[in-house]
């Protein structure tokens, strides 16, 4: 029986090109890509409204954002492997039903704890959606040139979805309550459930190997404690509660790697990481997403709570950056055919570096223009770099293991989303608390609420009113911007590191070779 690898190789050799049904299938598969990536950042703009309504602590506020990508990242490889075994389209449809149902529950969460639990459940079903989309594209587009363009569209939509989240959130919050950002999943996924069985063919690995429950448990035991420890480090500083989970997670990670190396049919082929291009492209993905999501985390708050824009207008301020992210992701495809990735990716990241440096020095209520320009620059760099690095990751993996391979790339993305809010968001929170000087006339209980988050300070300022309230709001804005300056410089350093990694590990590889 011919394997999927042989089938795809033969199809490439024959040069079979898809017609309108293939491109229609691509459009259908972009629905879950946009939805899951939008959901990573949509809460950046909904967070102030949620904070005012549910009154979460600063730790709960971070968990509201991070519970979803944390669970998603921990299960991506597992769900990708299960999709290879049981059918990628089937996994896609099951994930769509579950994601829509849990999103509806999140929309009506009465407490912060409820919302955190719902976000975690959304991560379970989101992990079923994402590996299926990219692996299905590899089975649909057997012609190499068409597949390259399809992957470029996928990567552009994935990056653009992160930027679209605040825009969608801003428009919805202008007219509806914060629960609307979760309810949007229902109308998006209904067309998927109708059209996918008609347009998207089923595919699976004909020789998937056995399911390994121990490896599944070990992968989760690696991811969750490490990210939790980083969150504790960011919020509470160095201590047992931070280092112990990190060490435990790393220990489970070592056991996981050793098990995969010894297995005849591993859940994740660790030999892929020995390829410099594969590992380098993954690290570029990871660092780029940390920079992007971290940027959105604090810019979303700055535009609303410091500049004073409504949620809708704050979201619309990011439209130029979103447009450039999509354009750059598609425009880089012909460029990457002619120039090696070790040149293309670092050059692209220079734009992202310029964006972060602009943010570092764009403070105060008159910084709207500078922030819009900064996001345009960041969008150009991230859009181009993510497209090239994603294609390199996929090109390094056997097509028959498309689900597991695409899951590795997406795991780097989701981990980057977690670390973007956890590390950069945690640093910003710590700096805000350190810089905030509570003016006279603010009661102790109100002062404690103001120190938790910028949204809390704005609410307290409104409740207190008068000169004391105005002084608190100004002090909070100053403390927040001081934290943004330092955090943006750290983000710039991450972009530089990504560029160095790209220049030294991607070699002379062309992303479309």
Secondary structure, DSSP 8 states (H G I E B T S, - for coil): ---HHHHHHHHHHHT----HHHHHHHHHHHHHHHHHHHHHHTHHHHHHHHHHHH---HHHHHHHHHHHHHHHHHHHHHHHHHHHHH-HHHHHHHHHHHHHHHHHHHHT-SSHHHHHHHHHHHHHHHHHHHHHHHHHHHHH--SHHHHHHHHHHHHHHHHHHHHHHHHHHHHHHHHS-TTHHHHHHHHHHHHHHHHHHHHS-----TT-----HHHHHHHHHHHHHHHHHHHHHHHH-SSHHHHHHHHHHHHHHHHHHHHHHH-TT-SS-GGGGGSHHHHHHHHHHHHHHHHHHHHHHHHHHIIIIIS---HHHHHHTTHHHHHHHHHHHHHHHHHHHHS-HHHHHHHHHHHHHHHHHHHHT--STT-HHHHHHHHHHHHHHHHHHHHHHHHHHHHTS-GGGHHHHHHHHHHHHHHHHHHIIIIIHHHHHHHHHHH----TT--HHHHHHHHH-HHHHHHHHHHH-HHHHHHHHHHHHHHHHHHHHHHHHHHHHHHHHHHHHHHHHSTT--TT-
